[in-house]
Amino acid sequence: MTAGDDAVRRRLLEAPLEPVGQFADASNATLLVRLRDRDPRRMDEIAADLGRQPAVEDLDPADLAVYKPRRGETPLWDFPDGTLHAREVAAYEISAALGWDLVPVTVRREDAPFGPGSLQRFVPHDPEQHYFWLLEHGETEVIAQLVAMVVFDLVIDNADRKGGHVLLEHPVGDTPPDDAAPRIRLVDHGVSLSVEPKLRTVGWHFAGEPVPTDLRQDVARLAEQVDDTLGPRLTGLLSAPEIAVLADRLRRLPELEVFPEPQGERPFPWPLL
């Protein structure tokens, strides 16, 4: 975790929250909220200052977060009730431990507006620049990040990697640094990290290609840290059997020399975006 990520994490855990709106197309309750520690005005006060109802573009992206309350989770037959928000947090912890900077900072917040849930840093992005767009238009560095995404999904056994869950983060401000590299961010990991294999992903385009050695080495390094470092961070987020299955995947994946072909009865998510 970088110093910047640590500061974001503290804000997500401590800042006063106010709901801004709801993502209408989400299968579980997903809310956009505003952190009011830097600007204490409420939304009605911002509206009064603007002379109209504020749009998302009127708000500082650094003050926004995505909140998924436990009480808004749709029950699933193949995942324990009330655990999806915790899996969002666990996916971030694994991404951070790998050092790949793929999942935005995500925490479990107990005193949120609608009860306990996950709270994730908002990523400014263009929804049209999803996984399939990036495959066609992405620079070499972006494609390399998509390859890391595939390995990450193998690690967490992601059961729902849709194309729209891959975001290209847009720099904030009128004059971004010249050396600001394009970064993808991965979101929506509530249906992952099960004890049963469930991999469903759009990332089969890389099937048969070599798995980069550096990514395999990172996974092998993390496999050695499960008991001492990663496991304790996942305790309370995942069950003991789920952590054990994750540890087994981490031990096996460094031996994977090429990306696998689509497997199982339902290897692709639906819808794809």
VENUR-V350575 format. One record per residue. N is the residue number from 1. RES is the residue in one letter. SS is DSSP state (@ for helix, = for strand, . for the rest). PHI is phi in degrees with one decimal (* if undefined). OMEGA is omega as a letter, one per 40 degrees, with the letter a starting at -180 (none if undefined). Layout:
<<N | RES | SS | PHI | OMEGA> <N | RES | SS | PHI | OMEGA>>
This chain:
<<1 | M | . | * | i> <2 | T | . | -78.8 | i> <3 | A | @ | -61.1 | i> <4 | G | @ | -63.5 | i> <5 | D | @ | -63.7 | a> <6 | D | @ | -65.3 | i> <7 | A | @ | -66.4 | i> <8 | V | @ | -63.0 | a> <9 | R | @ | -60.2 | i> <10 | R | @ | -62.4 | i> <11 | R | @ | -62.9 | a> <12 | L | @ | -61.5 | a> <13 | L | @ | -80.6 | a> <14 | E | @ | -119.1 | a> <15 | A | . | -69.1 | i> <16 | P | . | -60.2 | a> <17 | L | = | -117.0 | i> <18 | E | = | -138.5 | i> <19 | P | = | -63.4 | i> <20 | V | = | -109.0 | a> <21 | G | = | -176.8 | a> <22 | Q | = | -123.1 | i> <23 | F | . | -78.4 | a> <24 | A | . | -70.7 | a> <25 | D | . | -94.1 | a> <26 | A | . | -81.8 | a> <27 | S | . | -76.2 | i> <28 | N | . | -117.6 | a> <29 | A | . | -57.7 | a> <30 | T | . | -134.2 | a> <31 | L | = | -117.0 | i> <32 | L | = | -90.7 | i> <33 | V | = | -124.5 | a> <34 | R | = | -117.8 | i> <35 | L | = | -83.9 | a> <36 | R | . | -106.2 | a> <37 | D | . | -76.4 | a> <38 | R | . | -89.8 | i> <39 | D | . | -130.2 | a> <40 | P | . | -74.6 | a> <41 | R | . | -59.9 | i> <42 | R | . | -85.0 | a> <43 | M | @ | -60.9 | i> <44 | D | @ | -67.2 | i> <45 | E | @ | -71.8 | i> <46 | I | @ | -63.8 | i> <47 | A | @ | -61.2 | i> <48 | A | @ | -64.5 | i> <49 | D | @ | -67.0 | a> <50 | L | @ | -82.2 | a> <51 | G | . | 79.5 | i> <52 | R | . | -165.4 | i> <53 | Q | . | -69.6 | a> <54 | P | . | -71.0 | i> <55 | A | . | -94.4 | i> <56 | V | @ | -57.4 | a> <57 | E | @ | -65.2 | i> <58 | D | @ | -80.6 | a> <59 | L | . | -102.1 | i> <60 | D | . | -70.3 | a> <61 | P | @ | -57.2 | a> <62 | A | @ | -68.6 | i> <63 | D | @ | -100.0 | a> <64 | L | = | -109.1 | i> <65 | A | = | -149.0 | i> <66 | V | = | -105.7 | a> <67 | Y | = | -113.8 | i> <68 | K | = | -119.6 | a> <69 | P | = | -72.9 | i> <70 | R | @ | -58.2 | a> <71 | R | @ | -66.4 | a> <72 | G | @ | -99.3 | a> <73 | E | . | -81.0 | i> <74 | T | . | -76.1 | i> <75 | P | . | -59.9 | i> <76 | L | = | -121.9 | a> <77 | W | . | -73.0 | a> <78 | D | . | -110.0 | i> <79 | F | = | -135.6 | i> <80 | P | . | -59.6 | a> <81 | D | . | -59.3 | i> <82 | G | . | 73.6 | a> <83 | T | . | -114.7 | a> <84 | L | @ | -65.9 | a> <85 | H | @ | -63.6 | i> <86 | A | @ | -67.7 | i> <87 | R | @ | -69.6 | i> <88 | E | @ | -59.5 | a> <89 | V | @ | -68.3 | a> <90 | A | @ | -62.0 | i> <91 | A | @ | -62.1 | i> <92 | Y | @ | -63.7 | a> <93 | E | @ | -59.2 | i> <94 | I | @ | -69.3 | i> <95 | S | @ | -59.6 | i> <96 | A | @ | -64.9 | a> <97 | A | @ | -67.0 | i> <98 | L | @ | -72.8 | a> <99 | G | . | 80.9 | a> <100 | W | . | -95.0 | i> <101 | D | . | 56.0 | a> <102 | L | . | -98.5 | a> <103 | V | = | -95.0 | i> <104 | P | . | -59.7 | a> <105 | V | . | -51.9 | a> <106 | T | = | -136.4 | i> <107 | V | = | -130.8 | i> <108 | R | = | -98.0 | a> <109 | R | = | -110.3 | a> <110 | E | . | -84.4 | a> <111 | D | . | -102.6 | i> <112 | A | . | -80.0 | a> <113 | P | . | -56.4 | a> <114 | F | . | -117.4 | i> <115 | G | . | 93.5 | a> <116 | P | . | -56.0 | i> <117 | G | = | -177.5 | i> <118 | S | = | -90.5 | i> <119 | L | = | -133.1 | a> <120 | Q | = | -124.1 | i> <121 | R | = | -54.6 | i> <122 | F | . | -72.1 | a> <123 | V | . | -110.7 | i> <124 | P | . | -64.6 | a> <125 | H | = | -159.8 | i> <126 | D | . | -100.7 | a> <127 | P | . | -62.2 | i> <128 | E | . | -76.8 | a> <129 | Q | . | -96.3 | a> <130 | H | . | -95.6 | a> <131 | Y | @ | -53.4 | a> <132 | F | @ | -68.9 | i> <133 | W | @ | -64.8 | a> <134 | L | @ | -65.7 | i> <135 | L | @ | -58.6 | a> <136 | E | @ | -85.7 | a> <137 | H | @ | -113.1 | a> <138 | G | . | -67.5 | i> <139 | E | . | -71.8 | a> <140 | T | @ | -54.7 | a> <141 | E | @ | -66.3 | i> <142 | V | @ | -67.8 | i> <143 | I | @ | -60.5 | i> <144 | A | @ | -62.2 | i> <145 | Q | @ | -69.4 | i> <146 | L | @ | -65.4 | i> <147 | V | @ | -62.4 | i> <148 | A | @ | -62.5 | i> <149 | M | @ | -58.1 | a> <150 | V | @ | -62.8 | i> <151 | V | @ | -63.7 | i> <152 | F | @ | -59.3 | i> <153 | D | @ | -66.5 | i> <154 | L | @ | -66.9 | a> <155 | V | @ | -63.6 | a> <156 | I | @ | -91.6 | a> <157 | D | . | 50.6 | a> <158 | N | . | -66.9 | a> <159 | A | . | -94.2 | a> <160 | D | . | -160.0 | i> <161 | R | = | -86.1 | i> <162 | K | . | -84.2 | i> <163 | G | @ | -61.9 | a> <164 | G | @ | -75.7 | i> <165 | H | @ | -88.9 | i> <166 | V | = | -113.9 | a> <167 | L | = | -114.2 | i> <168 | L | = | -98.6 | a> <169 | E | = | -69.9 | i> <170 | H | . | -92.9 | i> <171 | P | . | -58.1 | i> <172 | V | . | -94.4 | i> <173 | G | . | 108.3 | a> <174 | D | . | -79.9 | a> <175 | T | . | -128.8 | i> <176 | P | . | -65.9 | i> <177 | P | . | -57.6 | a> <178 | D | . | -62.2 | a> <179 | D | . | -95.5 | a> <180 | A | . | -69.4 | a> <181 | A | . | -79.1 | i> <182 | P | . | -64.9 | a> <183 | R | = | -127.9 | i> <184 | I | = | -91.5 | i> <185 | R | = | -128.9 | a> <186 | L | = | -109.2 | a> <187 | V | . | -131.2 | i> <188 | D | . | 66.9 | a> <189 | H | . | -120.7 | a> <190 | G | . | -64.8 | i> <191 | V | . | -107.4 | i> <192 | S | . | -145.8 | i> <193 | L | . | 64.0 | i> <194 | S | . | -82.1 | i> <195 | V | . | -83.0 | i> <196 | E | . | -105.3 | i> <197 | P | . | -60.8 | a> <198 | K | . | -142.9 | a> <199 | L | . | -56.4 | i> <200 | R | . | -135.0 | a> <201 | T | = | -154.0 | i> <202 | V | . | -84.4 | a> <203 | G | @ | -84.3 | a> <204 | W | @ | -76.2 | i> <205 | H | @ | -60.1 | a> <206 | F | @ | -93.8 | a> <207 | A | . | -56.1 | i> <208 | G | . | 87.5 | i> <209 | E | . | -85.7 | a> <210 | P | = | -64.0 | i> <211 | V | . | -81.7 | a> <212 | P | . | -54.3 | a> <213 | T | @ | -60.5 | a> <214 | D | @ | -65.0 | i> <215 | L | @ | -69.3 | i> <216 | R | @ | -64.2 | i> <217 | Q | @ | -67.4 | i> <218 | D | @ | -63.2 | i> <219 | V | @ | -65.1 | i> <220 | A | @ | -62.2 | i> <221 | R | @ | -61.7 | a> <222 | L | @ | -66.6 | i> <223 | A | @ | -59.0 | a> <224 | E | . | -76.6 | a> <225 | Q | . | -105.0 | a> <226 | V | @ | -59.9 | a> <227 | D | @ | -68.0 | a> <228 | D | @ | -92.2 | a> <229 | T | @ | -119.3 | a> <230 | L | @ | -71.2 | a> <231 | G | @ | -52.1 | i> <232 | P | @ | -59.9 | i> <233 | R | @ | -72.4 | a> <234 | L | @ | -92.6 | i> <235 | T | = | -63.8 | a> <236 | G | . | 93.7 | i> <237 | L | . | -99.7 | i> <238 | L | = | -123.0 | i> <239 | S | . | -76.6 | i> <240 | A | @ | -59.4 | i> <241 | P | @ | -62.5 | i> <242 | E | @ | -66.9 | i> <243 | I | @ | -66.1 | i> <244 | A | @ | -64.5 | i> <245 | V | @ | -67.1 | i> <246 | L | @ | -59.2 | i> <247 | A | @ | -60.4 | i> <248 | D | @ | -65.9 | i> <249 | R | @ | -62.4 | i> <250 | L | @ | -61.8 | i> <251 | R | @ | -73.9 | a> <252 | R | @ | -85.1 | a> <253 | L | @ | -63.4 | i> <254 | P | . | -60.9 | i> <255 | E | . | -83.9 | a> <256 | L | . | -79.5 | a> <257 | E | . | -87.1 | i> <258 | V | = | -131.1 | i> <259 | F | . | -68.0 | a> <260 | P | . | -72.4 | i> <261 | E | . | -79.8 | i> <262 | P | . | -53.2 | a> <263 | Q | . | -140.2 | i> <264 | G | . | 86.0 | a> <265 | E | . | -75.2 | a> <266 | R | . | -132.3 | a> <267 | P | . | -77.3 | a> <268 | F | . | -109.9 | i> <269 | P | . | -73.7 | i> <270 | W | . | -141.1 | e> <271 | P | . | -69.0 | a> <272 | L | . | -74.1 | a> <273 | L | . | -105.1 | none>>
